[in-house]
Amino acid sequence: MKVSDILRVKGSTLFTVQPQEALAVAVQTMSDNDIGSLVVMHHGDLVGMLTFREVIAAVVKNGGTVGQSTVRGVMDDHPLTCTPATEIDEVRRMMLERHARYMPVVDGRTLMGVISFYDVAKAVVDSQDFENRMLKAYIRDWPVEADEGAEEVKPAA
């Protein structure tokens, strides 16, 4: 399974912010849209990620408020990225190593979307559920007669 499979199901809605934006405005955008991250874009290029982790750290640093902080002052300016062709197993490994909950998906310089650890976990569980149902259906439909040329094995008494 690839990242493109997740993006196809998830849709193409993207929320971005500019680095000079006030942190308070970015936090309001995150709250209004019930999202945990914003991609920071500058002149069409991805320059960072703002997640609730950076917001909480800024609030603690400012004594319980966002103060006059800008997105640039608190964002992760070296976020992990992947491409639509990246395998989900690789994304899981990368996210676990960096404790990353969100990962922008880029194709060259084009932002394709953002996937979350939840999206990855859901895709893996859905895939395993499908495989499990297929195996159960296969076992249920297993032919009763023994394979040709195979001897029937009887249990020991």
C-alpha positions in Angstrom: 0.0 0.0 0.0 1.2 3.5 -0.9 0.6 7.0 0.4 -1.4 7.7 -2.8 -4.0 5.1 -1.6 -4.5 7.1 1.6 -4.8 10.4 -0.2 -7.3 9.0 -2.6 -9.6 8.0 0.3 -8.9 11.1 2.4 -9.6 13.7 -0.2 -7.7 16.8 -1.2 -8.6 19.4 1.3 -5.5 21.3 2.5 -5.0 23.9 5.2 -2.0 26.1 4.9 -0.6 29.1 6.7 2.2 31.6 5.9 5.2 32.0 8.2 4.5 35.7 9.0 1.0 34.9 10.2 0.2 35.5 13.8 0.2 32.2 15.8 -3.2 33.2 17.3 -4.7 33.2 13.8 -3.1 29.9 12.9 -4.4 28.3 16.2 -7.9 29.7 15.4 -7.8 28.1 11.9 -6.8 24.8 13.5 -9.6 25.0 16.0 -12.2 26.1 13.5 -11.4 23.2 11.1 -10.8 20.6 13.9 -7.3 19.8 12.6 -4.0 19.2 14.3 -1.6 20.7 11.8 -1.1 23.4 9.2 1.4 23.3 6.4 3.5 26.4 6.3 3.9 27.7 2.8 6.0 30.6 1.5 5.8 31.7 -2.2 4.5 28.3 -3.1 7.1 26.3 -1.3 6.7 24.1 1.8 8.8 25.8 4.5 7.5 24.1 7.7 4.8 22.4 9.7 2.8 23.8 12.6 1.2 21.1 14.8 -0.4 21.2 18.2 3.0 20.1 19.6 4.7 23.4 18.6 1.6 25.4 19.7 1.6 23.9 23.2 5.4 24.5 23.5 4.9 28.2 22.5 2.0 28.6 24.9 4.1 27.2 27.8 7.0 29.4 26.8 4.8 32.5 26.8 3.3 31.8 30.2 0.0 30.4 29.0 -0.8 32.5 26.0 0.3 32.6 22.4 1.4 36.2 22.9 2.8 38.0 19.8 4.4 34.9 18.4 4.3 34.3 14.6 4.1 30.9 12.9 7.7 31.2 11.8 8.9 31.5 15.4 7.4 28.2 16.5 7.0 26.0 13.4 9.0 22.9 12.6 11.2 24.1 9.8 12.5 20.7 8.8 9.4 18.5 8.7 9.4 14.9 7.5 7.9 14.6 4.0 7.0 11.7 1.8 5.8 11.2 -1.8 2.6 9.6 -3.1 4.7 6.6 -4.1 6.1 6.0 -0.6 5.1 2.7 0.9 3.0 2.9 4.1 5.5 0.7 6.0 8.2 3.2 5.3 5.9 6.1 6.5 5.2 4.2 9.7 8.9 3.7 10.4 9.7 7.4 9.7 6.8 8.7 11.8 7.8 6.4 14.7 11.4 7.4 14.6 10.7 11.1 14.7 7.6 10.9 16.8 5.8 12.7 14.0 2.0 12.8 13.9 1.7 14.6 10.6 3.6 14.3 7.3 3.2 16.5 4.2 3.1 14.6 1.0 5.0 16.3 -1.9 5.5 15.4 -5.5 8.5 17.4 -6.5 7.7 20.9 -5.2 3.9 20.3 -5.3 2.1 19.8 -2.0 -0.3 16.9 -2.5 -1.7 16.6 1.0 -1.0 15.8 4.6 -1.3 12.4 6.2 -1.6 11.8 9.9 -0.5 8.9 12.0 -4.2 8.2 12.4 -4.6 8.0 8.6 -1.7 5.5 8.4 -3.0 3.4 11.3 -6.5 3.3 9.8 -5.2 2.2 6.4 -3.2 -0.6 8.0 -6.2 -1.8 10.1 -8.6 -1.6 7.1 -6.1 -3.6 5.0 -5.7 -6.2 7.7 -9.4 -6.5 8.1 -9.9 -7.0 4.4 -7.2 -9.6 4.3 -8.7 -11.3 7.3 -12.2 -11.4 5.7 -10.7 -12.8 2.5 -8.8 -15.6 4.4 -11.9 -16.5 6.3 -13.9 -16.7 3.1 -11.2 -18.8 1.5 -11.2 -21.2 4.5 -15.0 -21.4 4.5 -15.0 -22.4 0.8 -12.2 -24.9 1.2 -13.0 -28.0 -0.8 -14.1 -31.0 1.3 -12.5 -33.6 -0.8 -8.8 -34.3 -0.3 -6.3 -32.9 -2.8 -5.5 -35.3 -5.7 -2.4 -37.5 -4.9 -2.4 -36.6 -1.3 -2.9 -39.2 1.3 -5.6 -38.7 3.9 -4.2 -38.2 7.3 -6.2 -39.6 10.2 -5.7 -38.5 13.7 -3.9 -40.9 16.1 -6.2 -42.7 18.5 
